[in-house]
Amino acid sequence: MPARSRSNSALSPRACNSVMHGYRLFPSPNPAQSSPAEPVVVPVREEPKGAGTVLIVDDEVYLRRAARSILEHFGFSVIEAENGDEALARYREAEEPIAAVLLDMTMPGMSGEETFRRLRQIAPEVTVILSSGYNEIEATRRFTAKGLAGFLQKPYTASQLGEYVAQVIAARKDS
């Protein structure tokens, strides 16, 4: 294999993928450029900035922790609960208003549906995003006309979670 000339060499994968101050660095597209260390700076899409506290209710600890990490990355404060009873207690005890509840539909003990109903008794305008591995039609059928703010199907990506929660909260603030 012929040796690659220095002018055609790319930045290391680490440098190519680093994100600094809202920009992603890429090697220069101009092979005649004398120094490969002069990257082209291309703006990347801004992640939405989260505001407020999100209560995550899920019996699966790894999902709760992953969702917490993602939402904190997006700028949200997060409270966790592993079941419906704990969610109700955390909601009542919250020092700051809870902007949204990310609620698992299927949990042992108190179901997501019952947890939702009880949260609405505490705070009729609570913003609840139902999350489930079931499809949206099956999952939300029981919640029709009950004020569900949204639905997020599992599995979801980090960007889907962060962007969707931010959108739902923003829509609720605007209404």
C-alpha positions in Angstrom: 0.0 0.0 0.0 1.5 3.3 -1.0 2.4 5.8 1.8 -0.1 8.6 2.2 1.4 12.0 1.7 1.3 14.3 4.7 -0.9 16.8 2.9 -3.6 14.1 2.5 -3.6 12.8 6.0 -6.6 13.4 8.2 -6.9 14.5 11.8 -7.1 11.7 14.3 -10.6 10.2 14.8 -10.6 11.8 18.2 -10.0 15.3 16.8 -12.5 14.7 14.1 -15.2 13.8 16.5 -14.5 16.3 19.2 -17.1 18.9 19.9 -16.0 22.2 21.3 -18.1 25.3 21.8 -20.9 24.1 19.5 -18.6 23.2 16.6 -17.4 19.9 15.3 -13.9 19.7 13.8 -13.3 18.1 10.5 -10.1 17.7 8.4 -9.7 20.3 5.6 -11.3 19.2 2.4 -8.5 20.8 0.4 -5.7 18.2 -0.1 -3.3 20.9 -1.4 -3.4 22.5 2.0 0.1 22.5 3.5 -0.8 21.6 7.0 -3.4 18.9 8.0 -3.6 20.5 11.5 -5.7 23.3 10.2 -9.3 22.0 10.5 -12.4 23.3 8.9 -14.9 24.4 11.5 -18.5 23.4 10.8 -21.3 24.4 13.1 -23.3 21.5 14.5 -26.9 21.5 15.5 -27.5 23.0 18.9 -29.1 20.6 21.4 -32.2 22.0 23.1 -31.5 23.4 26.5 -33.7 21.9 29.1 -35.2 23.9 31.9 -37.0 22.6 34.9 -37.2 19.4 36.9 -38.2 16.0 35.4 -39.5 13.1 37.6 -38.5 9.8 36.0 -40.7 6.9 37.1 -39.4 3.5 35.9 -38.9 0.2 37.8 -35.8 -0.6 35.7 -32.9 1.0 37.4 -30.6 1.1 34.3 -33.3 2.9 32.3 -33.9 5.4 35.0 -30.2 6.1 35.4 -29.6 6.4 31.6 -32.6 8.7 31.3 -31.3 10.8 34.2 -27.9 11.1 32.6 -29.4 12.1 29.3 -31.8 14.6 30.7 -29.1 16.2 32.9 -26.9 16.5 29.8 -29.7 18.4 28.2 -29.8 20.7 31.2 -32.8 19.4 33.2 -32.8 18.7 37.0 -33.9 15.1 37.6 -35.7 13.2 40.4 -36.0 9.4 40.2 -38.7 7.1 41.5 -38.7 3.3 40.9 -42.5 2.8 41.4 -45.8 4.6 41.6 -45.8 5.0 45.4 -42.4 6.5 45.4 -43.3 8.8 42.5 -46.3 10.2 44.4 -44.1 10.8 47.5 -41.3 12.5 45.4 -43.8 14.6 43.6 -45.3 15.9 46.9 -41.9 16.4 48.5 -40.3 18.2 45.5 -38.7 21.5 46.5 -39.1 22.9 43.0 -42.1 22.5 40.6 -41.9 19.4 38.5 -42.0 20.5 34.8 -42.7 16.9 33.5 -43.1 13.3 34.6 -41.6 10.6 32.4 -43.8 7.7 33.4 -43.3 4.0 32.6 -46.6 2.3 31.7 -45.8 -1.1 33.1 -44.4 -1.4 36.6 -45.0 -3.9 39.4 -47.3 -2.7 42.1 -49.0 0.5 41.1 -49.3 0.6 37.3 -48.4 3.6 35.2 -52.1 4.2 34.6 -52.9 4.3 38.4 -49.8 6.5 39.1 -51.0 8.9 36.4 -54.5 9.0 37.9 -53.1 9.7 41.4 -50.7 12.4 40.1 -53.7 14.1 38.5 -55.5 14.1 41.8 -52.5 15.9 43.4 -51.9 18.3 40.5 -54.6 18.3 37.7 -52.3 20.1 35.3 -49.3 17.8 35.7 -47.3 17.2 32.5 -47.0 13.5 32.0 -45.1 11.8 29.2 -45.9 8.1 29.0 -43.1 5.8 28.0 -43.5 2.2 27.0 -42.3 -0.6 24.7 -45.8 -1.0 23.5 -46.8 1.0 20.4 -48.4 4.4 21.0 -51.9 3.3 20.1 -51.9 0.4 22.5 -50.2 2.3 25.2 -52.3 5.5 25.2 -55.7 3.9 24.6 -56.4 3.9 28.4 -55.2 7.5 28.7 -57.4 9.0 26.0 -59.1 12.2 27.1 -57.2 12.1 30.5 -54.7 14.8 29.7 -51.6 12.9 28.7 -49.0 15.3 27.5 -47.1 12.9 25.2 -45.8 9.4 24.5 -42.3 8.2 24.0 -41.8 4.7 22.7 -39.0 2.6 24.1 -36.3 2.1 23.1 -35.4 5.7 22.4 -32.2 7.5 21.6 -30.6 10.1 23.8 -31.5 12.9 21.4 -35.1 11.6 21.0 -35.5 11.7 24.8 -33.9 15.1 25.4 -35.6 16.8 22.4 -39.0 15.4 23.1 -39.1 16.3 26.8 -37.9 19.8 25.9 -40.6 20.1 23.3 -43.4 18.9 25.5 -42.4 21.2 28.4 -42.1 24.2 26.0 -45.5 23.4 24.5 -47.1 23.3 27.9 -45.5 26.6 28.9 -46.8 28.2 25.6 -50.4 27.1 26.2 
